[in-house]
Amino acid sequence: MAASDAAAQKQETTGQKVLAWVIGIAFALGVVWFIWHEAEGGRANLQTSTPPSPPRATVAQEPAIRQPPAGYTSARTLYQEFASNQIAAERRYKDRTISVWGVLSRVSRNIEGLPVCHLEGNVKIVCSKYSESRVSYLKPGQPVKASGKFDSFDFALRIAADTAPRPF
């Protein structure tokens, strides 16, 4: 009887060890999954109860603003000028300061880590690193004005500004 009790106890101990290993591996896999999931976008991807909202359509006309700032060109007008004749527009604005106004569509960072204010009408205002705190207060849909040097025109008009766009 003692031999059978010892064998049963040894089998029970082995089963407990296997169970502990299985639980440990499952826990480790859960930790790895959690870390990977958080790096991929976090909890926003877990919300499956509501379907994603469709992207906002851009408005074809400029928003109703009481009076555009004096001396400022509309972002849409400026972009259309470059889109219709890039060579003439580059010649006109090269080495000049451009004063532009428009509606802010979003704020992001470029590859160099500088804040970029995207205006409706494909105009990007690339700000200096020192204007980051001012940019953080801007909200999409807000009319803003900015001045800066013409930088480039590829898929969007890019203006390098020393200061952040300001609401008006």
C-alpha positions in Angstrom: 0.0 0.0 0.0 2.8 2.4 0.7 4.3 1.8 -2.7 1.0 2.7 -4.4 0.6 5.8 -2.3 4.1 6.9 -3.2 3.4 6.3 -6.9 0.1 8.2 -6.7 1.8 11.1 -4.9 4.6 11.2 -7.5 2.1 11.2 -10.3 0.1 14.0 -8.6 3.3 16.0 -8.2 4.2 15.5 -11.9 0.7 16.6 -12.9 1.0 19.7 -10.8 4.4 20.5 -12.4 2.9 20.1 -15.9 -0.1 22.3 -15.0 2.2 24.9 -13.5 4.3 24.9 -16.8 1.2 25.2 -18.9 -0.1 28.1 -16.8 3.3 29.8 -17.0 3.5 29.5 -20.8 0.0 30.8 -21.2 0.8 33.8 -19.0 4.0 34.5 -20.9 2.1 34.4 -24.2 -0.6 36.7 -22.8 2.1 39.2 -21.8 3.8 39.0 -25.2 0.4 39.5 -27.0 -0.5 42.5 -24.8 2.8 44.2 -25.5 2.5 43.6 -29.2 -1.1 44.7 -29.3 -0.3 48.0 -27.4 2.5 48.7 -29.9 0.1 48.2 -32.8 -2.4 50.8 -31.7 -3.7 49.7 -28.3 -7.3 49.4 -27.2 -8.7 51.4 -30.1 -8.4 48.2 -32.2 -10.3 46.2 -29.6 -13.5 48.2 -29.9 -15.6 46.1 -32.2 -19.0 47.0 -30.9 -19.3 50.2 -33.1 -18.3 50.3 -36.7 -15.6 52.8 -37.7 -16.9 56.2 -38.8 -16.4 57.1 -42.4 -13.7 59.7 -43.2 -14.8 63.3 -43.2 -15.4 64.7 -46.6 -13.6 67.9 -47.4 -15.8 70.8 -48.2 -15.5 72.1 -51.7 -16.1 75.7 -50.7 -14.2 77.8 -48.2 -15.9 78.1 -44.8 -17.9 81.1 -44.0 -15.5 83.4 -42.2 -16.6 87.0 -41.5 -13.5 88.6 -43.0 -10.2 87.0 -44.1 -7.1 88.7 -42.6 -5.9 91.6 -44.6 -2.8 90.7 -46.7 -3.3 87.0 -46.4 -4.0 84.6 -49.3 -6.5 81.7 -49.0 -4.8 78.3 -48.8 -7.2 77.0 -51.5 -6.4 79.9 -53.8 -2.6 79.5 -53.3 -2.8 75.8 -53.9 -4.8 76.2 -57.1 -2.3 78.7 -58.3 0.5 76.2 -57.9 -1.6 73.3 -59.3 -2.4 75.3 -62.5 1.1 76.6 -63.3 3.8 75.4 -60.9 6.6 77.1 -62.7 5.0 80.6 -62.7 3.9 80.2 -59.1 7.4 79.1 -58.0 8.9 82.1 -59.8 6.4 84.4 -58.1 6.9 83.1 -54.6 10.6 82.0 -54.6 12.5 83.6 -51.7 9.4 85.5 -50.6 7.3 85.3 -47.4 3.8 83.9 -48.0 1.0 84.9 -45.7 -1.8 82.3 -45.9 -5.0 81.6 -44.1 -7.3 78.6 -44.1 -9.1 76.0 -42.0 -7.0 73.6 -40.1 -7.7 70.0 -41.0 -5.1 68.3 -38.8 -1.7 68.6 -37.0 1.0 66.0 -37.3 4.8 65.7 -37.3 7.1 65.3 -40.3 9.9 62.8 -40.6 12.2 65.3 -38.9 9.9 65.5 -35.9 8.7 69.1 -36.6 5.1 70.1 -36.2 3.1 70.3 -39.4 -0.3 72.1 -39.7 -2.4 70.8 -42.6 -4.8 73.3 -44.0 -7.8 72.4 -46.1 -6.7 72.9 -49.7 -3.4 70.9 -49.5 -1.2 73.5 -47.8 1.2 72.3 -45.2 2.7 74.7 -42.7 6.0 73.2 -41.3 6.6 74.9 -38.0 9.8 75.3 -36.0 10.5 73.0 -33.1 10.0 76.0 -30.8 6.4 76.5 -31.8 5.3 73.0 -30.6 3.5 74.3 -27.5 1.4 76.8 -29.6 0.5 74.1 -32.2 -0.8 71.9 -29.4 -3.7 74.3 -28.7 -4.9 74.3 -32.3 -8.1 72.3 -33.2 -9.2 70.9 -36.5 -11.9 73.1 -38.2 -10.4 76.2 -36.7 -9.5 79.1 -39.1 -5.8 79.9 -38.8 -3.3 82.3 -40.4 0.4 81.9 -40.9 3.4 83.4 -42.6 6.5 81.7 -43.9 8.9 81.0 -46.7 7.8 79.0 -49.7 9.5 75.7 -49.4 8.3 73.2 -52.0 5.4 72.0 -54.1 5.0 68.3 -54.7 1.8 66.7 -53.5 1.0 69.7 -51.4 2.2 73.2 -51.0 4.8 73.3 -48.2 5.5 76.5 -46.3 8.3 76.8 -43.7 7.1 79.0 -40.8 9.2 80.2 -37.9 6.1 80.5 -35.7 2.9 78.4 -35.4 -0.2 79.4 -37.2 -2.5 81.6 -35.1 -6.3 81.4 -34.8 -8.3 84.4 -36.0 
